[in-house]
Amino acid sequence: MIAALIALAIIDQWNFKHVAFPLYILIADALAVLFIYFKFGKYIMKNFKTSDTEVVR
């Protein structure tokens, strides 16, 4: 996440081809932090109905 922020900080030309990849990495890292660190994935999975044989941890 820090690397993506550094990459965005050093961009000289703010156009799509220079910003897209670091921004994509930043968003992917932020989602990973939400799902893993804050255990947001378990909250989302509770909303899905599962079959009786499926194991949800």
C-alpha distance matrix in Angstrom:
0.0 3.8 5.4 5.3 6.4 8.8 10.0 10.8 12.5 14.7 16.0 19.8 21.0 19.5 20.8 19.6 19.6 17.3 14.8 14.8 12.7 9.6 10.1 10.6 7.5 5.7 8.6 8.7 5.5 7.2 10.4 9.8 9.2 12.3 14.3 13.9 13.4 15.6 17.8 18.0 19.1 22.3 23.2 22.9 24.9 27.7 28.5 29.4 32.9 33.3 36.4 38.3 37.6 33.8 32.0 28.9 27.3
3.8 0.0 3.8 5.4 5.1 6.2 8.6 9.8 10.4 12.5 14.6 18.3 20.1 19.1 20.9 20.4 20.2 17.4 15.3 16.1 14.1 10.6 11.7 13.1 10.1 8.3 11.7 12.3 9.3 10.5 14.0 13.4 12.3 15.4 17.7 17.0 16.0 18.2 20.8 21.2 22.5 25.6 26.4 26.4 28.4 31.1 32.0 33.1 36.6 36.9 40.1 41.9 41.2 37.4 35.4 32.4 30.5
5.4 3.8 0.0 3.8 5.4 5.1 6.1 8.6 9.7 10.8 12.7 16.4 18.2 17.6 19.1 18.6 17.8 14.9 13.4 14.3 11.8 8.5 10.8 12.0 8.9 8.4 12.2 12.4 10.1 12.3 15.3 14.7 14.5 17.7 19.5 18.9 18.5 20.9 23.1 23.4 24.2 27.5 28.5 28.1 29.9 32.9 33.7 34.4 37.8 38.0 41.0 43.0 42.0 38.3 36.5 33.7 32.0
5.3 5.4 3.8 0.0 3.8 5.4 5.0 6.2 8.5 10.1 11.0 14.8 15.9 14.8 16.1 15.3 14.9 12.3 10.2 10.8 8.8 5.2 7.0 8.6 6.1 5.3 9.1 10.0 8.7 10.4 13.4 13.6 13.9 16.5 18.4 18.5 18.5 20.4 22.5 22.2 23.0 26.5 27.2 26.4 28.5 31.4 31.8 32.5 36.1 36.5 39.7 41.9 41.1 37.3 35.8 32.9 31.6
6.4 5.1 5.4 3.8 0.0 3.8 5.4 5.1 6.1 8.8 10.3 13.9 15.5 14.2 16.2 16.1 16.3 13.3 11.0 12.5 11.4 7.6 8.3 11.0 9.2 7.0 10.5 12.3 10.6 11.2 14.7 15.3 14.7 17.0 19.6 19.8 19.1 20.6 23.2 22.8 24.2 27.6 27.9 27.4 29.8 32.5 32.9 33.9 37.6 38.3 41.6 43.8 43.3 39.4 37.8 34.7 33.3
8.8 6.2 5.1 5.4 3.8 0.0 3.8 5.4 4.9 6.4 8.9 12.3 14.6 14.3 16.6 17.1 16.6 13.2 11.8 14.0 12.6 8.9 10.8 13.5 11.5 10.2 13.9 15.3 13.5 14.7 18.1 18.3 17.7 20.4 22.8 22.6 21.8 23.8 26.3 26.2 27.5 30.8 31.4 30.9 33.2 35.9 36.4 37.4 41.0 41.5 44.7 46.8 46.1 42.3 40.6 37.6 36.1
10.0 8.6 6.1 5.0 5.4 3.8 0.0 3.8 5.4 5.5 6.7 10.4 12.1 11.9 13.7 13.9 13.1 9.7 8.7 10.9 9.4 6.2 8.8 11.4 9.9 9.6 13.2 14.5 13.6 15.2 18.1 18.6 18.8 21.3 23.4 23.5 23.3 25.2 27.4 27.0 27.9 31.4 32.0 31.1 33.2 36.2 36.5 37.1 40.7 41.2 44.3 46.7 45.8 42.0 40.6 37.8 36.6
10.8 9.8 8.6 6.2 5.1 5.4 3.8 0.0 3.8 5.6 5.5 9.2 10.4 9.3 11.5 12.0 12.1 8.8 6.9 9.6 9.4 6.2 7.3 10.7 10.3 9.1 12.1 14.3 13.8 14.5 17.6 18.8 18.8 20.7 23.2 23.8 23.5 24.9 27.2 26.4 27.5 31.0 31.2 30.2 32.7 35.5 35.4 36.3 40.0 40.9 44.1 46.6 46.0 42.2 41.0 38.0 36.9
12.5 10.4 9.7 8.5 6.1 4.9 5.4 3.8 0.0 3.8 5.7 8.6 11.0 10.5 13.5 14.8 15.1 11.5 10.1 13.2 13.1 9.9 10.9 14.4 13.7 12.0 15.1 17.5 16.4 16.8 20.2 21.2 20.7 22.7 25.5 25.8 25.0 26.4 29.1 28.5 29.9 33.3 33.4 32.7 35.3 38.0 38.0 39.2 42.9 43.8 47.1 49.4 49.0 45.1 43.7 40.6 39.3
14.7 12.5 10.8 10.1 8.8 6.4 5.5 5.6 3.8 0.0 3.8 6.3 9.3 10.2 13.1 14.7 14.2 10.4 10.3 13.7 13.4 10.7 12.6 15.8 15.1 14.3 17.6 19.5 18.7 19.6 22.8 23.6 23.4 25.7 28.2 28.4 27.8 29.5 32.0 31.5 32.7 36.1 36.4 35.6 38.0 40.8 40.9 41.8 45.4 46.2 49.4 51.8 51.1 47.3 45.9 43.0 41.7
16.0 14.6 12.7 11.0 10.3 8.9 6.7 5.5 5.7 3.8 0.0 3.8 5.8 6.6 9.3 11.2 10.8 7.1 7.5 11.1 11.6 9.7 11.3 14.5 14.6 14.2 17.0 19.1 19.0 19.9 22.8 24.0 24.2 26.2 28.5 29.2 29.0 30.4 32.7 31.8 32.8 36.4 36.5 35.3 37.8 40.7 40.4 41.1 44.8 45.7 48.9 51.4 50.8 47.0 45.9 43.1 42.1
19.8 18.3 16.4 14.8 13.9 12.3 10.4 9.2 8.6 6.3 3.8 0.0 3.8 6.3 9.3 12.1 11.8 8.6 9.8 13.5 14.5 13.2 14.6 17.7 18.2 17.9 20.4 22.7 22.8 23.5 26.3 27.7 27.9 29.7 32.1 32.9 32.7 34.0 36.3 35.3 36.3 39.9 39.9 38.7 41.2 44.1 43.6 44.4 48.0 49.0 52.2 54.9 54.3 50.6 49.6 46.7 45.8
21.0 20.1 18.2 15.9 15.5 14.6 12.1 10.4 11.0 9.3 5.8 3.8 0.0 3.8 5.9 9.1 9.2 6.8 8.4 11.8 13.6 13.2 14.0 16.9 18.2 18.1 20.1 22.4 23.1 23.8 26.2 27.9 28.5 30.0 32.2 33.4 33.5 34.5 36.7 35.3 36.1 39.8 39.7 38.1 40.6 43.5 42.8 43.4 47.0 48.1 51.3 54.1 53.6 49.9 49.2 46.4 45.8
19.5 19.1 17.6 14.8 14.2 14.3 11.9 9.3 10.5 10.2 6.6 6.3 3.8 0.0 3.8 7.0 8.4 6.5 6.4 9.7 12.2 11.7 11.6 14.7 16.4 16.0 17.5 20.2 21.1 21.4 23.6 25.7 26.3 27.4 29.7 31.1 31.3 32.0 34.1 32.5 33.4 37.1 36.7 35.1 37.7 40.5 39.6 40.3 44.0 45.3 48.5 51.4 51.1 47.4 46.7 43.8 43.4
20.8 20.9 19.1 16.1 16.2 16.6 13.7 11.5 13.5 13.1 9.3 9.3 5.9 3.8 0.0 3.8 5.7 5.6 6.1 8.2 11.3 12.0 11.7 13.9 16.3 16.5 17.5 19.9 21.4 21.9 23.6 25.8 26.9 27.8 29.7 31.4 32.0 32.7 34.4 32.6 33.1 36.9 36.5 34.5 37.0 39.9 38.9 39.3 42.8 44.1 47.2 50.2 49.9 46.3 45.9 43.2 43.0
19.6 20.4 18.6 15.3 16.1 17.1 13.9 12.0 14.8 14.7 11.2 12.1 9.1 7.0 3.8 0.0 3.8 5.5 5.3 5.5 8.8 10.5 9.9 11.3 14.1 14.9 15.3 17.4 19.4 20.1 21.3 23.5 25.0 25.8 27.4 29.2 30.2 30.9 32.3 30.3 30.5 34.3 34.1 31.9 34.2 37.2 36.1 36.2 39.7 40.9 43.9 47.0 46.6 43.0 42.8 40.2 40.2
19.6 20.2 17.8 14.9 16.3 16.6 13.1 12.1 15.1 14.2 10.8 11.8 9.2 8.4 5.7 3.8 0.0 3.8 5.8 5.8 7.7 10.0 10.7 11.6 13.8 15.3 16.3 17.7 19.6 21.0 22.2 23.8 25.6 26.8 28.2 29.7 30.8 31.9 33.1 31.5 31.5 35.3 35.4 33.2 35.2 38.5 37.6 37.5 40.9 41.7 44.6 47.6 46.9 43.3 43.1 40.7 40.6
17.3 17.4 14.9 12.3 13.3 13.2 9.7 8.8 11.5 10.4 7.1 8.6 6.8 6.5 5.6 5.5 3.8 0.0 3.8 6.0 7.2 8.0 9.4 11.3 12.7 13.8 15.5 17.1 18.4 19.7 21.5 23.0 24.3 25.9 27.5 28.7 29.4 30.7 32.3 31.0 31.2 35.0 35.2 33.4 35.5 38.7 38.1 38.3 41.8 42.6 45.5 48.4 47.7 44.0 43.4 40.8 40.5
14.8 15.3 13.4 10.2 11.0 11.8 8.7 6.9 10.1 10.3 7.5 9.8 8.4 6.4 6.1 5.3 5.8 3.8 0.0 3.8 5.9 5.9 6.0 8.5 10.3 10.7 12.2 14.3 15.6 16.4 18.3 20.1 21.2 22.5 24.4 25.8 26.4 27.4 29.1 27.6 28.1 31.8 31.9 30.1 32.4 35.5 34.8 35.2 38.8 39.8 42.9 45.8 45.2 41.5 40.8 38.1 37.7
14.8 16.1 14.3 10.8 12.5 14.0 10.9 9.6 13.2 13.7 11.1 13.5 11.8 9.7 8.2 5.5 5.8 6.0 3.8 0.0 3.8 5.8 5.3 6.0 8.7 10.0 10.5 12.2 14.2 15.3 16.5 18.3 20.0 21.1 22.5 24.1 25.2 26.2 27.4 25.8 25.8 29.6 29.8 27.7 29.8 33.0 32.2 32.3 35.8 36.7 39.7 42.7 42.1 38.4 38.0 35.4 35.3
12.7 14.1 11.8 8.8 11.4 12.6 9.4 9.4 13.1 13.4 11.6 14.5 13.6 12.2 11.3 8.8 7.7 7.2 5.9 3.8 0.0 3.8 5.4 5.0 6.2 8.6 9.9 10.5 12.2 14.2 15.4 16.5 18.4 20.0 21.1 22.2 23.5 24.9 26.1 24.9 24.7 28.5 29.1 27.1 28.9 32.3 31.9 31.9 35.3 35.8 38.7 41.5 40.6 37.0 36.3 33.8 33.5
9.6 10.6 8.5 5.2 7.6 8.9 6.2 6.2 9.9 10.7 9.7 13.2 13.2 11.7 12.0 10.5 10.0 8.0 5.9 5.8 3.8 0.0 3.8 5.4 5.1 6.1 8.7 9.9 10.5 12.2 14.3 15.3 16.5 18.4 20.0 20.8 21.5 23.1 24.7 23.7 24.1 27.8 28.3 26.8 28.9 32.0 31.9 32.3 35.8 36.4 39.5 42.1 41.3 37.5 36.5 33.8 33.1
10.1 11.7 10.8 7.0 8.3 10.8 8.8 7.3 10.9 12.6 11.3 14.6 14.0 11.6 11.7 9.9 10.7 9.4 6.0 5.3 5.4 3.8 0.0 3.8 5.4 5.0 6.2 8.6 9.8 10.5 12.3 14.2 15.3 16.5 18.4 19.8 20.5 21.5 23.1 21.6 22.2 25.9 26.0 24.4 26.8 29.8 29.4 29.9 33.6 34.5 37.7 40.4 39.9 36.2 35.3 32.4 31.9
10.6 13.1 12.0 8.6 11.0 13.5 11.4 10.7 14.4 15.8 14.5 17.7 16.9 14.7 13.9 11.3 11.6 11.3 8.5 6.0 5.0 5.4 3.8 0.0 3.8 5.4 5.2 6.1 8.6 9.9 10.7 12.3 14.3 15.4 16.6 18.1 19.4 20.5 21.6 20.1 20.0 23.8 24.2 22.3 24.3 27.5 27.1 27.3 30.8 31.5 34.6 37.4 36.8 33.0 32.3 29.6 29.3
7.5 10.1 8.9 6.1 9.2 11.5 9.9 10.3 13.7 15.1 14.6 18.2 18.2 16.4 16.3 14.1 13.8 12.7 10.3 8.7 6.2 5.1 5.4 3.8 0.0 3.8 5.5 5.1 6.0 8.5 9.9 10.4 12.2 14.2 15.3 16.1 17.3 18.9 20.1 19.3 19.3 23.0 23.8 22.3 24.1 27.4 27.5 27.7 31.2 31.6 34.7 37.1 36.3 32.5 31.4 28.7 28.0
5.7 8.3 8.4 5.3 7.0 10.2 9.6 9.1 12.0 14.3 14.2 17.9 18.1 16.0 16.5 14.9 15.3 13.8 10.7 10.0 8.6 6.1 5.0 5.4 3.8 0.0 3.8 5.5 5.2 6.1 8.6 9.9 10.6 12.4 14.3 15.3 15.7 17.0 18.8 17.8 18.6 22.2 22.6 21.5 23.7 26.7 26.8 27.6 31.2 31.9 35.1 37.5 37.0 33.2 31.9 28.9 28.0
8.6 11.7 12.2 9.1 10.5 13.9 13.2 12.1 15.1 17.6 17.0 20.4 20.1 17.5 17.5 15.3 16.3 15.5 12.2 10.5 9.9 8.7 6.2 5.2 5.5 3.8 0.0 3.8 5.4 5.1 6.2 8.6 9.9 10.6 12.3 14.1 15.0 15.7 17.0 15.5 16.0 19.7 19.8 18.4 20.8 23.7 23.5 24.2 27.9 28.8 32.2 34.7 34.4 30.6 29.6 26.6 26.0
8.7 12.3 12.4 10.0 12.3 15.3 14.5 14.3 17.5 19.5 19.1 22.7 22.4 20.2 19.9 17.4 17.7 17.1 14.3 12.2 10.5 9.9 8.6 6.1 5.1 5.5 3.8 0.0 3.8 5.5 5.2 6.2 8.7 9.9 10.6 12.0 13.7 14.9 15.6 14.5 14.3 18.1 18.8 17.3 19.1 22.3 22.5 22.8 26.3 26.8 29.9 32.4 31.7 28.0 26.9 24.0 23.4
5.5 9.3 10.1 8.7 10.6 13.5 13.6 13.8 16.4 18.7 19.0 22.8 23.1 21.1 21.4 19.4 19.6 18.4 15.6 14.2 12.2 10.5 9.8 8.6 6.0 5.2 5.4 3.8 0.0 3.8 5.4 5.0 6.2 8.7 9.9 10.4 11.2 13.0 14.4 14.0 14.4 17.9 18.9 18.1 19.9 22.9 23.6 24.2 27.7 28.1 31.2 33.3 32.7 28.9 27.3 24.3 23.1
7.2 10.5 12.3 10.4 11.2 14.7 15.2 14.5 16.8 19.6 19.9 23.5 23.8 21.4 21.9 20.1 21.0 19.7 16.4 15.3 14.2 12.2 10.5 9.9 8.5 6.1 5.1 5.5 3.8 0.0 3.8 5.4 5.1 6.3 8.7 10.0 10.2 11.0 12.8 11.9 13.1 16.6 16.8 16.3 18.7 21.3 21.8 22.9 26.6 27.4 30.8 32.9 32.7 28.9 27.3 24.0 22.9
10.4 14.0 15.3 13.4 14.7 18.1 18.1 17.6 20.2 22.8 22.8 26.3 26.2 23.6 23.6 21.3 22.2 21.5 18.3 16.5 15.4 14.3 12.3 10.7 9.9 8.6 6.2 5.2 5.4 3.8 0.0 3.8 5.4 5.0 6.1 8.4 9.8 10.2 11.0 9.5 10.0 13.6 14.0 13.0 15.2 18.1 18.5 19.3 22.9 23.7 27.1 29.3 29.1 25.4 24.0 20.8 20.0
9.8 13.4 14.7 13.6 15.3 18.3 18.6 18.8 21.2 23.6 24.0 27.7 27.9 25.7 25.8 23.5 23.8 23.0 20.1 18.3 16.5 15.3 14.2 12.3 10.4 9.9 8.6 6.2 5.0 5.4 3.8 0.0 3.8 5.4 5.2 5.8 7.8 9.4 9.8 9.7 9.6 13.0 14.4 13.8 15.3 18.3 19.3 19.9 23.3 23.5 26.7 28.6 28.0 24.2 22.5 19.4 18.2
9.2 12.3 14.5 13.9 14.7 17.7 18.8 18.8 20.7 23.4 24.2 27.9 28.5 26.3 26.9 25.0 25.6 24.3 21.2 20.0 18.4 16.5 15.3 14.3 12.2 10.6 9.9 8.7 6.2 5.1 5.4 3.8 0.0 3.8 5.6 5.3 5.2 6.9 8.7 9.0 10.4 13.2 14.2 14.5 16.4 18.9 20.2 21.4 24.7 25.2 28.5 30.1 29.8 26.0 23.9 20.6 18.9
12.3 15.4 17.7 16.5 17.0 20.4 21.3 20.7 22.7 25.7 26.2 29.7 30.0 27.4 27.8 25.8 26.8 25.9 22.5 21.1 20.0 18.4 16.5 15.4 14.2 12.4 10.6 9.9 8.7 6.3 5.0 5.4 3.8 0.0 3.8 5.8 5.9 5.3 6.8 5.8 7.9 10.8 11.0 11.3 13.7 15.9 16.9 18.5 22.0 22.8 26.3 28.0 28.1 24.4 22.6 19.0 17.6
14.3 17.7 19.5 18.4 19.6 22.8 23.4 23.2 25.5 28.2 28.5 32.1 32.2 29.7 29.7 27.4 28.2 27.5 24.4 22.5 21.1 20.0 18.4 16.6 15.3 14.3 12.3 10.6 9.9 8.7 6.1 5.2 5.6 3.8 0.0 3.8 6.2 6.1 5.2 4.6 4.8 8.0 9.3 9.3 10.9 13.5 14.9 15.9 19.2 19.6 23.0 24.7 24.6 20.8 19.0 15.5 14.3
13.9 17.0 18.9 18.5 19.8 22.6 23.5 23.8 25.8 28.4 29.2 32.9 33.4 31.1 31.4 29.2 29.7 28.7 25.8 24.1 22.2 20.8 19.8 18.1 16.1 15.3 14.1 12.0 10.4 10.0 8.4 5.8 5.3 5.8 3.8 0.0 3.8 5.8 5.1 7.0 7.2 9.3 11.4 12.1 13.0 15.4 17.5 18.4 21.3 21.2 24.3 25.6 25.1 21.4 19.0 15.7 13.7
13.4 16.0 18.5 18.5 19.1 21.8 23.3 23.5 25.0 27.8 29.0 32.7 33.5 31.3 32.0 30.2 30.8 29.4 26.4 25.2 23.5 21.5 20.5 19.4 17.3 15.7 15.0 13.7 11.2 10.2 9.8 7.8 5.2 5.9 6.2 3.8 0.0 3.8 5.5 7.9 9.6 11.1 12.6 14.1 15.5 17.3 19.4 20.9 23.8 24.0 27.1 28.2 27.9 24.4 21.8 18.3 15.9
15.6 18.2 20.9 20.4 20.6 23.8 25.2 24.9 26.4 29.5 30.4 34.0 34.5 32.0 32.7 30.9 31.9 30.7 27.4 26.2 24.9 23.1 21.5 20.5 18.9 17.0 15.7 14.9 13.0 11.0 10.2 9.4 6.9 5.3 6.1 5.8 3.8 0.0 3.8 5.4 8.3 9.4 9.8 11.8 13.8 15.0 16.9 18.9 22.0 22.6 26.0 27.1 27.3 23.9 21.4 17.7 15.6
17.8 20.8 23.1 22.5 23.2 26.3 27.4 27.2 29.1 32.0 32.7 36.3 36.7 34.1 34.4 32.3 33.1 32.3 29.1 27.4 26.1 24.7 23.1 21.6 20.1 18.8 17.0 15.6 14.4 12.8 11.0 9.8 8.7 6.8 5.2 5.1 5.5 3.8 0.0 3.8 5.4 5.8 7.3 9.3 10.5 11.8 14.2 15.8 18.7 19.0 22.3 23.3 23.5 20.1 17.6 13.9 11.9
18.0 21.2 23.4 22.2 22.8 26.2 27.0 26.4 28.5 31.5 31.8 35.3 35.3 32.5 32.6 30.3 31.5 31.0 27.6 25.8 24.9 23.7 21.6 20.1 19.3 17.8 15.5 14.5 14.0 11.9 9.5 9.7 9.0 5.8 4.6 7.0 7.9 5.4 3.8 0.0 3.8 5.5 5.2 6.5 8.8 10.3 11.8 13.7 17.0 18.0 21.5 23.0 23.6 20.1 18.2 14.4 13.4
19.1 22.5 24.2 23.0 24.2 27.5 27.9 27.5 29.9 32.7 32.8 36.3 36.1 33.4 33.1 30.5 31.5 31.2 28.1 25.8 24.7 24.1 22.2 20.0 19.3 18.6 16.0 14.3 14.4 13.1 10.0 9.6 10.4 7.9 4.8 7.2 9.6 8.3 5.4 3.8 0.0 3.8 5.4 5.1 6.1 8.7 10.4 11.3 14.5 15.0 18.5 20.2 20.4 16.8 15.1 11.5 11.0
22.3 25.6 27.5 26.5 27.6 30.8 31.4 31.0 33.3 36.1 36.4 39.9 39.8 37.1 36.9 34.3 35.3 35.0 31.8 29.6 28.5 27.8 25.9 23.8 23.0 22.2 19.7 18.1 17.9 16.6 13.6 13.0 13.2 10.8 8.0 9.3 11.1 9.4 5.8 5.5 3.8 0.0 3.8 5.4 5.1 6.3 9.1 10.4 12.9 13.3 16.6 17.8 18.3 14.9 12.9 9.1 8.3
23.2 26.4 28.5 27.2 27.9 31.4 32.0 31.2 33.4 36.4 36.5 39.9 39.7 36.7 36.5 34.1 35.4 35.2 31.9 29.8 29.1 28.3 26.0 24.2 23.8 22.6 19.8 18.8 18.9 16.8 14.0 14.4 14.2 11.0 9.3 11.4 12.6 9.8 7.3 5.2 5.4 3.8 0.0 3.8 5.5 5.4 7.3 9.8 12.6 14.0 17.6 19.0 20.2 17.0 15.5 11.8 11.6
22.9 26.4 28.1 26.4 27.4 30.9 31.1 30.2 32.7 35.6 35.3 38.7 38.1 35.1 34.5 31.9 33.2 33.4 30.1 27.7 27.1 26.8 24.4 22.3 22.3 21.5 18.4 17.3 18.1 16.3 13.0 13.8 14.5 11.3 9.3 12.1 14.1 11.8 9.3 6.5 5.1 5.4 3.8 0.0 3.8 5.5 5.7 7.5 11.0 12.6 16.3 18.4 19.5 16.2 15.4 11.9 12.6
24.9 28.4 29.9 28.5 29.8 33.2 33.2 32.7 35.3 38.0 37.8 41.2 40.6 37.7 37.0 34.2 35.2 35.5 32.4 29.8 28.9 28.9 26.8 24.3 24.1 23.7 20.8 19.1 19.9 18.7 15.2 15.3 16.4 13.7 10.9 13.0 15.5 13.8 10.5 8.8 6.1 5.1 5.5 3.8 0.0 3.8 5.3 5.5 8.4 9.2 12.9 14.9 15.7 12.4 11.6 8.4 9.7
27.7 31.1 32.9 31.4 32.5 35.9 36.2 35.5 38.0 40.8 40.7 44.1 43.5 40.5 39.9 37.2 38.5 38.7 35.5 33.0 32.3 32.0 29.8 27.5 27.4 26.7 23.7 22.3 22.9 21.3 18.1 18.3 18.9 15.9 13.5 15.4 17.3 15.0 11.8 10.3 8.7 6.3 5.4 5.5 3.8 0.0 3.8 5.5 7.5 9.0 12.6 14.0 15.7 12.9 12.1 9.0 10.3
28.5 32.0 33.7 31.8 32.9 36.4 36.5 35.4 38.0 40.9 40.4 43.6 42.8 39.6 38.9 36.1 37.6 38.1 34.8 32.2 31.9 31.9 29.4 27.1 27.5 26.8 23.5 22.5 23.6 21.8 18.5 19.3 20.2 16.9 14.9 17.5 19.4 16.9 14.2 11.8 10.4 9.1 7.3 5.7 5.3 3.8 0.0 3.8 6.5 9.3 13.0 15.1 17.1 14.6 14.6 11.9 13.8
29.4 33.1 34.4 32.5 33.9 37.4 37.1 36.3 39.2 41.8 41.1 44.4 43.4 40.3 39.3 36.2 37.5 38.3 35.2 32.3 31.9 32.3 29.9 27.3 27.7 27.6 24.2 22.8 24.2 22.9 19.3 19.9 21.4 18.5 15.9 18.4 20.9 18.9 15.8 13.7 11.3 10.4 9.8 7.5 5.5 5.5 3.8 0.0 3.8 6.3 9.9 12.7 14.3 11.8 12.6 10.5 13.2
32.9 36.6 37.8 36.1 37.6 41.0 40.7 40.0 42.9 45.4 44.8 48.0 47.0 44.0 42.8 39.7 40.9 41.8 38.8 35.8 35.3 35.8 33.6 30.8 31.2 31.2 27.9 26.3 27.7 26.6 22.9 23.3 24.7 22.0 19.2 21.3 23.8 22.0 18.7 17.0 14.5 12.9 12.6 11.0 8.4 7.5 6.5 3.8 0.0 3.8 6.9 9.6 11.8 10.1 11.6 10.5 13.8
33.3 36.9 38.0 36.5 38.3 41.5 41.2 40.9 43.8 46.2 45.7 49.0 48.1 45.3 44.1 40.9 41.7 42.6 39.8 36.7 35.8 36.4 34.5 31.5 31.6 31.9 28.8 26.8 28.1 27.4 23.7 23.5 25.2 22.8 19.6 21.2 24.0 22.6 19.0 18.0 15.0 13.3 14.0 12.6 9.2 9.0 9.3 6.3 3.8 0.0 3.8 6.6 8.2 6.3 8.3 8.2 11.9
36.4 40.1 41.0 39.7 41.6 44.7 44.3 44.1 47.1 49.4 48.9 52.2 51.3 48.5 47.2 43.9 44.6 45.5 42.9 39.7 38.7 39.5 37.7 34.6 34.7 35.1 32.2 29.9 31.2 30.8 27.1 26.7 28.5 26.3 23.0 24.3 27.1 26.0 22.3 21.5 18.5 16.6 17.6 16.3 12.9 12.6 13.0 9.9 6.9 3.8 0.0 3.8 5.5 5.4 8.5 10.0 13.7
38.3 41.9 43.0 41.9 43.8 46.8 46.7 46.6 49.4 51.8 51.4 54.9 54.1 51.4 50.2 47.0 47.6 48.4 45.8 42.7 41.5 42.1 40.4 37.4 37.1 37.5 34.7 32.4 33.3 32.9 29.3 28.6 30.1 28.0 24.7 25.6 28.2 27.1 23.3 23.0 20.2 17.8 19.0 18.4 14.9 14.0 15.1 12.7 9.6 6.6 3.8 0.0 3.8 5.7 8.0 10.2 13.4
37.6 41.2 42.0 41.1 43.3 46.1 45.8 46.0 49.0 51.1 50.8 54.3 53.6 51.1 49.9 46.6 46.9 47.7 45.2 42.1 40.6 41.3 39.9 36.8 36.3 37.0 34.4 31.7 32.7 32.7 29.1 28.0 29.8 28.1 24.6 25.1 27.9 27.3 23.5 23.6 20.4 18.3 20.2 19.5 15.7 15.7 17.1 14.3 11.8 8.2 5.5 3.8 0.0 3.8 6.5 9.7 12.8
33.8 37.4 38.3 37.3 39.4 42.3 42.0 42.2 45.1 47.3 47.0 50.6 49.9 47.4 46.3 43.0 43.3 44.0 41.5 38.4 37.0 37.5 36.2 33.0 32.5 33.2 30.6 28.0 28.9 28.9 25.4 24.2 26.0 24.4 20.8 21.4 24.4 23.9 20.1 20.1 16.8 14.9 17.0 16.2 12.4 12.9 14.6 11.8 10.1 6.3 5.4 5.7 3.8 0.0 3.8 6.5 9.9
32.0 35.4 36.5 35.8 37.8 40.6 40.6 41.0 43.7 45.9 45.9 49.6 49.2 46.7 45.9 42.8 43.1 43.4 40.8 38.0 36.3 36.5 35.3 32.3 31.4 31.9 29.6 26.9 27.3 27.3 24.0 22.5 23.9 22.6 19.0 19.0 21.8 21.4 17.6 18.2 15.1 12.9 15.5 15.4 11.6 12.1 14.6 12.6 11.6 8.3 8.5 8.0 6.5 3.8 0.0 3.8 6.4
28.9 32.4 33.7 32.9 34.7 37.6 37.8 38.0 40.6 43.0 43.1 46.7 46.4 43.8 43.2 40.2 40.7 40.8 38.1 35.4 33.8 33.8 32.4 29.6 28.7 28.9 26.6 24.0 24.3 24.0 20.8 19.4 20.6 19.0 15.5 15.7 18.3 17.7 13.9 14.4 11.5 9.1 11.8 11.9 8.4 9.0 11.9 10.5 10.5 8.2 10.0 10.2 9.7 6.5 3.8 0.0 3.8
27.3 30.5 32.0 31.6 33.3 36.1 36.6 36.9 39.3 41.7 42.1 45.8 45.8 43.4 43.0 40.2 40.6 40.5 37.7 35.3 33.5 33.1 31.9 29.3 28.0 28.0 26.0 23.4 23.1 22.9 20.0 18.2 18.9 17.6 14.3 13.7 15.9 15.6 11.9 13.4 11.0 8.3 11.6 12.6 9.7 10.3 13.8 13.2 13.8 11.9 13.7 13.4 12.8 9.9 6.4 3.8 0.0
